[in-house]
Amino acid sequence: MKVLIAGATGHFGGLIAGHLVAQGRGGELVVTSRTLASAQRLRGDLDSPENAVKITGRVLDVASLESGRRAVDGCALCIDAAGPFQARDGTLVQACAEAGCDYLDLSDDAGYSGRVAEAGALAPIRVFTSHSTFSATVLFLVHHLAVRHGAPRQVRVGLVMATRGGAGRATMRALLATLDHVRPSPAPGFALTFPRPVGRRELWVYPTPNERWLREILEVPECVSAIGFTNRAIGPVLVLLSGLGLRLSAVAGPLRLGRAMTEWWPRSRMLGCLQIWAQWEDREDTMSLLARDRATDVPCFPAILTGLAYLRGAPPSMPSGLRWLHEWLPWSDWEQFCENSGAEMHAITGCAKGTVRR
C-alpha cells in the first residue's frame, strides 16, 4: 500500500518518514513538500539499496484542494504532519475523501481537530484526528485503564516537554499560540509526580482535544490537561512575558524564543514524559510514558504504528468515519513498540501517588 506524509520535511514528519522506512517491509512511502526539490532531497536522504519500502517525492500545498487531490491520488493513507494546525482548514481532508484516501493528523489543536471530526463523521474514509502524544496516546492509555477498572471519574494529563530534541520550531510556535489563549499565570493548574529524573512538577493548564475525546468516547466526566518543561526556567519566563501583557507567539520571533527552547537551552537527560493520573471511587492509578535520549519519536507513535499497518497491507479493519488507536491496536503490540523504541512505561496502581494538587 502507498502512504503519504504531508509536512515530511518538518521535524515530526521527518521522524515518521524515517521510522516507516526503517520498519516497513514493503509498500511505498510518498514524501511531500511545497517544492519538488525539497521532496526529492528528502527522498534521496531516506533511500538506500537495503530499503524494502519504495520512496517517491511529490509536491503538496495543504491549502490547495487541487494540489491535495494530485498528491494523495493512489494513496491509501495520508499522514498530516504539516503543522501548526491552528490556521489550517479541512482542505486536505476533503481531498482525501474525494480520492478515497484515509486521513490521519498530528493535531493537538482543539479547533482544528473538532472541524476534522465533523467532516470525518460523514466522510467515506477512515479519519484519525488528534493522533499525537496529547489525545490519541492519552486516549489509548486511559482506555487500557478503563478496560480493567471501568471509566475513571477524573483524569489529569501532564506532559513535560524537553527543551531540546523533543519538538521542532513549528510545534513550539503552535504551543505558544495556544498558551496565548490561556495566559500562563504564577499559579499553575496542578502538580504531578513523574518518574525520575523528572520528579514532581507544577504544570500549566493547556487546552487540547483530550477533554472532548475522553468525555465523548470513554465517558470520563472530569478531565484536564497541563504542560510543563524539563528546563524549570521556561515556565517562569513564559509567565513573566505573559504578565507583561505580551503575546507569546508575537514575541517568540524577535526573542528567538522557539529556537532557544528547541536548540539553545541545555539538553535534558530525557526527551519528556507523559503521565495519566486517573481516579475512581476507591482507587487512584498513574501511568507514565518516559522518553529518554533515543526515543525521539514518542510524539509520533500513533502515526507510526498506523502508517506501518498500511504500508504492510494490513490497515485497521474498521468502517469509515472517525477512528481511534485503541479500536484496533493490541496492548501487547503497544508495549513491544515502546520497548523497541526506548520509551519506558511506568505504572503505579491502587494507591494515592500522583494526587492532584489544585
N, C-alpha and C positions, 0 to 999 in steps of 0.2 A: 504494500500500500504506500501511498505518497502522502507525506506530512510536510506542511509549510509552516515556517516560522516568520511572523511579522515582527520587525524590530530585531532581526537576527544579529545585527552589528552592535546592538546595545549590550549592557552588562549582563542582564538576565537572559536575553535572547542568545547571546554567545555561550553562556553556561549550558543552556538547554541543548543547543546545537552540538556542542562538544560531547555531552553525555549521550545523546541519541546516536551519534556516530560511533562512539566507543562501545556502547552496549547493544546497538542494533544488530540483528542477524539477517538483515535483508531489507528490502523496501527502498524507497527514495526519499531523501530529505531535500526540500526546496528552501534555500535561504534567501531572504529578500532584503532589499534596502531601497531607499528613494532613488539611488542611481545604480545602473547596471555594473559600473566599475567597482563600487563598494561590495556589491553582492558577489561578483566574480572573485574579488580579492579574498573575501571570507571563504568562498568555496575552495580556493586554492590552499588556504591555510588549513582547512579541515581535511582535505582529500589526501589519501595515501594508498599505495597498492594493497595494503592489508585490509582496507575497509570493506566490510560486507554491505555497507549502505552506499547507494549511489547518491551523489550530491550535485545539485544544479542550482543556479542562481537566477533570480528574476527581479524585476522592478516592481515595487509596490508603494503606492501613496495611499495610506489608510483613510484619507479624507475624500478620495475619489472613488465613486461607485464603479466606474468603468475600469479603472486600474485594479480595483479589487476583483472584479469579475475575471479579468485576464490572468491575474496572479493565482487565484485559487482554482482555476479550471483544471479538472482532472485530479484534484487533491481529495483525500479522504478526511483530513483534519487540518484545521488552521489553528496554530498556537499563536495567540496575540500577546506579544511582549513589548508592544510599541507604546509604552507609557511616556509621560504621565497621562492618566486616563481622565482627569477632571474635565478637560476641554474636549474630549472625544464624544462623537455621536455614534449611532448604530450603523454607519455606512458599511463597515466591513462585515458586520453580522448579516446585513441584508444581502451583500454579495455572496456570502457563504450559503445562505438559504436558497438563493436563486441557482447556485451551482451544485447544490446537494452535498456541500462540504461541511462536516461537523465543525463546531467552533469552540475554542477554549481561550479564556483570557486570564491574565495575572492581576486583574484589578483589585485593589483594596479600597477603591472609592465607592462609597455607598450610592452616590447618584448614578454613576455610570453602570454599576452592577444592577441597580434597580431597573434602568432602562433596558439593559440586555435581558434581564429576567422577564420583563413584559413581552419583549419580542420573542424570546426563547419559548415561552409558554405556548405560542401558536406556530412556531416555526416547524417546517418539515424535516428538521435536522436535530441532532443532539447538541445541546448548548451547555457548556461547562463554564459558568462565570465564577469569578472570585476564586480561581484555583491557584492560590498563593499561600504563604505562611498564615497570615491572617485570613480566615474564612475557611477554605477547603480543608487545610490541615487541622484547624481548630474543630471544625465540624466532624472530621474523621475521628479525632481523639475523643471528643465528647460523646459521639455515637458509640464508641467502644465502651466507655464507662456506662452509658445508658443501657446497653445490652445486658450488662451484668447487674446493674442496681436500679434500673428504671431511670426516667428522666430526672436530673437533679433540679432542685428548686432554685438554686443560684449557681451562676458560673462567672468567674472572674478570669480574664485572659490577660496575661502580661507578656510583653515582648521586649527583651533587652537587646538593642541593636549594637553591632560593632562599629567602632569609629573608622576602621579601615578594613576593606576586604569583604564586608557583608552586603554592600549595596553599591550601586552606581550613582552618578550625579543626578540622573533623571528621577530616580527613586527618592533621593534626598529633596529635590525640588518639590515633588509631589507631597512628601511628608510635611515640609514647611508650609505649603499651601493649605494643607488640612489643618495644621496647628493654628494658622491664622484665624480659622473659624471658631476654634475653641479657646483661644487666648490663654496660653500656659500661665499659671499663677504660682506664687510661692507655696501654696498649699496643694500638693499633688493629690491625685484621686484616691489612691490606696497603695498599700505596700504588700509585696510578696517575698517569700524567702526562696531563692533559687538555689540549685545545686552549686557547689564550689566549682570554679573560683568566683562565681558571680556574687553569691550571698544575698542578703536582704537588700531590697531596693525600693525606694519611693518611685512611684510611676505616675505619669500624667495621663489623664483620660484622653483617649484617642478614638474618635468615631470611625467605625469600619462597618462593612456589611454583616459582621458577626451577629450583631444583635437581632437583625431581621431573620437570618437563616436559623439561628438557634431557637428562636421563638416559633417560627412557622414550620420548620421541618422536624425538630426534636421536642417542641413544646416545652422549652425551658422558659419559665415565666420571668426570670430576672437575670440579665446578663450585661456585662460591660467590659470594654477592652481598654487597655492602657499601654503606654510605651515608656521605655527608659533607654539608657545608653551605657555601654561598657565603660566609657570615659565619663566619670562623675562630674566633670566640669561642664559638659554640654548642656545639661538641664538648667543650671543657674544662668548660663549665657543666654539661652532662649528666653527664660523668664525675664531677665534684665531687659533684653531688646523688646519683648512684648510689653513690659511695664512702661517703657518709654513711649509707647504708642506706635511703634514701628511695625509694619507688616513684614514678617519674617521672609516671605517669598520675594518681597521687593528689595530688601537689603542683602539678601543672600548673594546676589551678583557682585555689587560693589565691595562687600566684605569678604567675598570668596568663601562664604560660609559652607556651602555644599562641598566645595573642593577640600576645605580644611577637614570636614567631617569624614570624607572618604579617602583622603590622600595624605594629609599633613599631620594630623594629631596622632599620637603614639598608637601603634598597633597593640591590641589587647591579646591576652592569652587564649581567647576564644572568639568565635565569629558571631556569637549571640546565643540567646536562649529564649525559647517559647515555653510558657507554663500555663497549664489549665488548673485552676482551683475550683473544685465542684463541691457543693454542699447539698446533702439530703436531710431528712428529718433526724436521722440517727447516725450520720457519718459525714466525714469530710475526706476527700481524696485530692491528691495533686499528681499531675503528670507533666513531666518536663522533657523537652527535646533540646539537648545541648549540642551546639555546633562548634567543634574545635577547628584547628588550622586547615585541615584538608577538606572539611565539609562545607565548601564554598557554595554549594548548590542547594542547601536546605530550603531556601525560599521557593525553589523551583520543583521540589519533589512531586507535587500533584501533577504538574505539567509534564515532567519527565516520565513518570510512570504511565500516564495516559498516552503520551507520544510513543513510548516503546510498544505498548499494546497495539497501536495502529500500525506501526512500522512492521511488526511481526505478523500482521494479517489476522490479528485476533482482537478486534475492537470490542468494547463492552457490549454485551448482548442486552440492549435496553431499547425501549421505544424512543421516539423523538420527543423533544421538549427539554425542560430544564433538568439536568442530571448532576449527580454528585459522586465523589470518590468512594464514599462508604457504601454505595449501592453495588459496587462491582469488585472492589479490591479486597482480598482476604487479609485479615490482620497479620497472619504469618508472613505474607509477602511484604507488607509494610515493615515489619521488624527486620527481615532479612535485608531489605534495601537500605534501611538506616544503618545497619551494621556494616554493610559493604561500603557505604559512603562516608563512614567515620562520624556519624551522628549518634549521640548517646541518649537512650531513653531512660529516664529516672521516674520511679513511681513511689509514692507514699500513700498507703491505703488505710482507711479505717481509723484515722487519728485527726488531731486538730492542727497539725502543722500546715503552714501556708495560710493561716487565718487572715482574713481581710481586715485591715485597719482603716477606718474612714478618717 
